[in-house]
Amino acid sequence: MCASDALKSAMATPTPAKKTGKSAAGSKPAAKAESKSAGKSGQAGGSAGKLPVRVGIGGWTFEPWRNNFYPPKLPHAQELAYASRQLTAIEVNGTYYSTFKPPTFRKWHDETPEGFMFSLKANRFATNRKLLASAGESVARFIGSGIEELDDKLGPIVWQFMPTKAFDAEDFAGFLELLPAKVGSRALRHVMDVRHPSFMSADYLALARKHKVATVFTDSPKFPSFADLTADFVYARLMNSDAGIDTGYAPKALDDWAANARAWAAGSAPAGLPSVDAAAAPKTAKPRDVFIYFINGAKEKAPAAAGALIERLA
């Protein structure tokens, strides 16, 4: 099958990145297959309104994926169209380093299927600074760069902080005050990717909950790992892919992450994950949107890991 035929097939019937068993989409017609894989709200492998979980990878351009994810000879210009039909979300790292223009965001929107979502890393100039409360201009510049062109495909905005950036309650509160609730008429969801151990504190959790911002959960031993819920959605970055495993994570580990995703989506806290203050967790379980990205680690395995998790959530 040539690359163009492979893309047409993918656009007609989405399948996981790497087949590890039963197909997430099966052989249903295109419209029904997309509904099962992504749903109108982009649910990964679940019926609309029951399992609001999106699973994806970081970006869509990575040379090793040319021989283990994308069809042979697929033009680079068609990679996003293909990847977005195997996954239900992508985290964009390029926005952390560069400023994009509105037509680019609109192009991403138009190339991806209904229900797909992009998480965007906010520009580093807003977070890599001594005084976060002074980042107003940088925050406004990023929010005003045209991200609203993604329309209903605009997912959470990730604010990534340096590993050396320690928690300062007053300064961090000032930063959170700068984050807008909307861009145009579209509500925004903000995620804090905090990487210094000092953020593992009850004071930080209280502040994040006050401002209704999520906190990245990571399984990486390099960064603070705590699963305390601080918003009405969950954002996980799984960074421990193993190059020696076809799906990046062992089957049992993927089973566990599927169980965690279901628990998060149901509004509860998964058992066995580390936390700072489990006693302060919200008492009322409410359904939550969940975003899970396989990123970093053995990056070449990320699409296979995401596809395997999507299958388990089907």
C-alpha positions as CSV (number, residue, x, y, z in Angstrom):
1,M,0.0,0.0,0.0
2,C,1.4,3.4,-1.0
3,A,1.6,6.3,1.6
4,S,-1.4,8.1,0.1
5,D,-3.5,5.0,0.2
6,A,-2.5,4.4,3.8
7,L,-3.5,7.9,4.8
8,K,-6.9,7.5,3.1
9,S,-7.4,4.3,5.0
10,A,-6.4,6.0,8.2
11,M,-8.8,8.8,7.6
12,A,-11.6,6.3,6.9
13,T,-10.9,4.0,9.8
14,P,-8.7,5.1,12.7
15,T,-6.6,2.4,14.4
16,P,-4.2,2.4,17.2
17,A,-0.6,3.2,16.5
18,K,0.6,-0.4,16.9
19,K,-1.6,-3.4,16.8
20,T,-1.3,-5.4,20.0
21,G,-4.6,-7.3,19.9
22,K,-8.1,-6.2,19.1
23,S,-8.4,-3.1,17.0
24,A,-9.7,0.0,18.8
25,A,-11.9,0.8,15.8
26,G,-12.5,-2.6,14.3
27,S,-13.8,-2.6,10.8
28,K,-16.8,-0.3,11.3
29,P,-17.6,2.4,8.7
30,A,-15.7,5.6,9.1
31,A,-18.2,7.7,10.9
32,K,-19.0,5.0,13.5
33,A,-15.3,4.2,13.9
34,E,-14.4,7.8,14.6
35,S,-17.2,8.0,17.0
36,K,-15.9,5.0,19.0
37,S,-12.3,6.1,18.9
38,A,-12.7,9.8,19.6
39,G,-16.4,10.5,20.0
40,K,-17.8,14.0,19.7
41,S,-15.8,15.0,22.7
42,G,-12.7,13.0,21.8
43,Q,-13.1,10.2,24.2
44,A,-10.5,7.5,23.7
45,G,-12.2,4.2,23.0
46,G,-15.4,4.8,25.0
47,S,-18.9,5.9,24.3
48,A,-19.6,9.6,24.4
49,G,-20.1,10.9,27.9
50,K,-19.0,7.8,29.7
51,L,-15.2,7.8,29.5
52,P,-13.8,11.3,28.8
53,V,-10.2,10.1,28.3
54,R,-7.8,11.4,25.6
55,V,-4.5,9.6,25.0
56,G,-1.7,10.9,22.8
57,I,2.0,11.8,22.3
58,G,4.2,14.8,22.2
59,G,4.2,16.4,18.7
60,W,4.0,14.5,15.5
61,T,7.4,15.1,13.8
62,F,10.1,12.6,15.0
63,E,12.4,10.8,12.6
64,P,12.2,7.3,14.3
65,W,8.4,7.4,13.9
66,R,9.0,7.3,10.1
67,N,9.7,3.6,10.3
68,N,7.6,2.4,13.2
69,F,4.5,4.5,13.2
70,Y,3.9,6.3,9.9
71,P,3.4,4.4,6.6
72,P,6.4,4.2,4.4
73,K,7.1,7.3,2.3
74,L,4.2,9.3,3.9
75,P,4.9,13.0,3.1
76,H,5.8,15.0,6.1
77,A,2.9,17.3,5.3
78,Q,0.5,14.5,6.0
79,E,1.9,13.3,9.3
80,L,-0.5,15.3,11.5
81,A,-3.5,14.1,9.5
82,Y,-2.4,10.5,10.0
83,A,-1.3,10.8,13.6
84,S,-4.6,12.5,14.7
85,R,-6.5,9.5,13.4
86,Q,-4.5,7.0,15.5
87,L,-4.7,9.1,18.7
88,T,-7.1,11.4,20.4
89,A,-4.8,14.2,21.4
90,I,-1.3,15.6,20.9
91,E,0.8,17.8,23.2
92,V,2.5,20.6,21.2
93,N,6.0,21.3,22.4
94,G,6.9,23.8,19.6
95,T,4.8,26.6,21.2
96,Y,7.1,26.5,24.2
97,Y,10.0,27.6,22.0
98,S,8.4,29.6,19.2
99,T,5.5,31.9,18.5
100,F,3.1,30.6,15.9
101,K,0.6,32.6,13.9
102,P,-3.2,32.2,13.7
103,P,-3.2,30.5,10.3
104,T,-1.0,27.7,11.7
105,F,-3.4,27.0,14.5
106,R,-6.3,27.1,12.0
107,K,-4.4,24.7,9.7
108,W,-3.9,22.2,12.6
109,H,-7.6,22.5,13.4
110,D,-8.7,21.8,9.8
111,E,-6.3,18.8,9.3
112,T,-7.6,16.8,12.3
113,P,-10.8,14.9,12.9
114,E,-13.8,16.0,15.0
115,G,-13.2,15.4,18.7
116,F,-9.4,15.6,18.5
117,M,-7.6,17.9,20.9
118,F,-4.3,19.8,21.1
119,S,-2.6,20.6,24.4
120,L,-0.3,23.5,24.0
121,K,2.8,24.3,26.0
122,A,2.8,28.0,26.8
123,N,5.8,30.0,25.7
124,R,8.9,29.6,28.0
125,F,9.3,33.4,28.3
126,A,6.2,33.4,30.7
127,T,7.7,30.7,33.0
128,N,11.5,30.9,32.8
129,R,12.0,34.0,34.9
130,K,12.9,35.0,38.4
131,L,9.7,36.7,39.2
132,L,6.7,34.9,37.8
133,A,4.2,37.6,38.9
134,S,5.8,39.9,36.3
135,A,5.0,37.6,33.4
136,G,1.8,39.4,32.4
137,E,3.0,40.6,29.0
138,S,4.4,37.2,28.0
139,V,1.2,35.5,29.1
140,A,-1.0,37.9,27.2
141,R,1.3,37.6,24.1
142,F,0.9,33.8,24.1
143,I,-2.8,33.7,24.7
144,G,-3.3,36.4,22.0
145,S,-1.1,34.6,19.4
146,G,-4.1,32.9,17.8
147,I,-4.7,29.8,19.8
148,E,-8.4,30.4,19.7
149,E,-8.2,29.3,16.0
150,L,-8.1,25.8,17.3
151,D,-11.7,26.3,18.4
152,D,-13.2,23.2,20.0
153,K,-9.9,21.4,19.5
154,L,-8.1,23.6,22.0
155,G,-7.2,21.5,25.0
156,P,-5.3,22.4,28.2
157,I,-2.5,24.9,28.2
158,V,0.6,23.6,30.0
159,W,2.8,26.1,31.9
160,Q,6.2,24.3,32.3
161,F,8.6,25.6,35.0
162,M,12.3,25.0,35.3
163,P,13.4,22.2,37.7
164,T,15.3,25.0,39.6
165,K,12.1,27.1,40.2
166,A,11.1,26.6,43.8
167,F,7.6,27.3,45.2
168,D,7.1,30.8,46.4
169,A,3.5,31.1,47.5
170,E,3.2,34.9,47.0
171,D,4.9,35.0,43.6
172,F,3.1,31.9,42.4
173,A,-0.2,33.3,43.4
174,G,0.6,36.4,41.5
175,F,1.3,34.3,38.4
176,L,-1.9,32.4,38.7
177,E,-3.8,35.7,38.8
178,L,-2.4,36.5,35.4
179,L,-3.9,33.4,33.7
180,P,-7.1,34.3,31.8
181,A,-10.3,32.2,32.1
182,K,-11.1,32.7,28.5
183,V,-9.8,33.5,25.1
184,G,-12.5,35.0,23.1
185,S,-15.6,33.1,24.0
186,R,-13.7,29.8,24.7
187,A,-13.0,28.8,28.3
188,L,-9.3,27.9,29.0
189,R,-7.9,25.1,31.1
190,H,-4.5,25.6,32.7
191,V,-2.0,23.0,33.8
192,M,1.0,23.6,36.1
193,D,4.0,21.4,35.2
194,V,6.0,22.1,38.4
195,R,9.4,20.4,38.6
196,H,10.9,21.4,42.0
197,P,10.3,19.3,45.1
198,S,9.1,22.3,47.1
199,F,5.8,22.2,45.2
200,M,4.9,19.0,47.0
201,S,3.2,21.0,49.8
202,A,-0.2,21.5,51.1
203,D,0.2,25.3,50.5
204,Y,0.7,24.7,46.8
205,L,-2.2,22.3,46.5
206,A,-4.5,24.8,48.2
207,L,-3.4,27.5,45.9
208,A,-3.8,25.4,42.8
209,R,-7.3,24.4,43.9
210,K,-8.3,27.9,44.6
211,H,-7.4,28.9,41.0
212,K,-8.8,25.6,39.6
213,V,-5.6,24.7,37.7
214,A,-4.5,21.2,37.2
215,T,-1.1,19.8,38.2
216,V,0.9,17.5,35.9
217,F,1.2,14.0,37.2
218,T,4.4,12.3,36.0
219,D,5.7,8.8,36.5
220,S,9.3,10.1,36.0
221,P,11.7,9.7,38.9
222,K,13.4,12.9,37.6
223,F,10.6,15.2,38.7
224,P,8.2,15.5,41.6
225,S,5.5,12.8,41.3
226,F,2.2,13.5,43.1
227,A,-1.3,12.7,42.0
228,D,-3.2,15.1,44.2
229,L,-6.2,16.4,42.2
230,T,-6.3,20.2,41.9
231,A,-8.8,20.8,39.1
232,D,-11.8,19.3,37.4
233,F,-9.6,17.5,34.9
234,V,-6.5,15.4,35.1
235,Y,-3.3,15.7,33.1
236,A,-0.7,12.9,33.1
237,R,2.7,12.8,31.3
238,L,4.1,9.3,31.3
239,M,7.8,9.4,30.7
240,N,9.1,6.0,31.5
241,S,8.9,4.2,28.1
242,D,11.3,1.3,27.7
243,A,13.1,0.9,24.4
244,G,13.2,-2.8,24.9
245,I,9.4,-3.2,25.0
246,D,7.4,-3.1,21.8
247,T,4.7,-1.0,23.4
248,G,7.0,1.1,25.6
249,Y,5.3,-0.1,28.8
250,A,4.8,-3.7,29.8
251,P,1.3,-5.1,29.4
252,K,0.7,-5.1,33.1
253,A,1.8,-1.5,33.4
254,L,-0.6,-0.5,30.6
255,D,-3.4,-2.4,32.3
256,D,-2.7,-0.4,35.5
257,W,-2.7,2.9,33.6
258,A,-6.0,2.0,32.0
259,A,-7.4,1.4,35.5
260,N,-6.0,4.7,36.7
261,A,-7.6,6.5,33.7
262,R,-11.0,5.0,34.5
263,A,-10.7,6.0,38.1
264,W,-9.7,9.6,37.2
265,A,-12.5,9.8,34.7
266,A,-15.0,8.7,37.3
267,G,-13.8,11.4,39.7
268,S,-11.9,9.3,42.2
269,A,-8.2,9.1,43.0
270,P,-6.5,5.9,41.8
271,A,-5.1,3.7,44.5
272,G,-1.3,3.3,44.6
273,L,-0.3,6.6,43.2
274,P,1.9,9.0,45.3
275,S,0.2,12.0,46.9
276,V,1.1,14.9,49.2
277,D,-2.1,15.1,51.2
278,A,-4.6,12.4,50.4
279,A,-6.8,13.6,53.3
280,A,-7.4,17.0,51.6
281,A,-8.6,15.4,48.3
282,P,-12.1,16.5,47.2
283,K,-14.7,14.3,49.0
284,T,-17.3,14.3,46.2
285,A,-16.4,12.3,43.1
286,K,-17.3,14.1,39.9
287,P,-16.5,12.9,36.4
288,R,-13.4,14.4,35.0
289,D,-11.8,14.9,31.6
290,V,-8.5,13.0,31.5
291,F,-5.5,13.7,29.3
292,I,-2.7,11.1,29.2
293,Y,0.5,11.6,27.1
294,F,3.3,9.2,26.5
295,I,6.2,11.5,26.1
296,N,10.0,11.5,26.6
297,G,11.6,8.4,27.8
298,A,12.1,6.0,24.8
299,K,10.2,8.5,22.6
300,E,10.3,6.1,19.6
301,K,7.8,3.9,21.5
302,A,5.3,6.6,22.4
303,P,2.8,6.0,19.5
304,A,2.8,2.3,20.3
305,A,2.2,2.9,24.0
306,A,-0.6,5.3,23.3
307,G,-2.2,2.9,20.8
308,A,-2.0,0.1,23.3
309,L,-3.7,2.2,26.1
310,I,-6.4,3.3,23.7
311,E,-7.2,-0.3,23.0
312,R,-7.5,-1.1,26.7
313,L,-9.9,1.8,27.1
314,A,-12.1,0.7,24.2
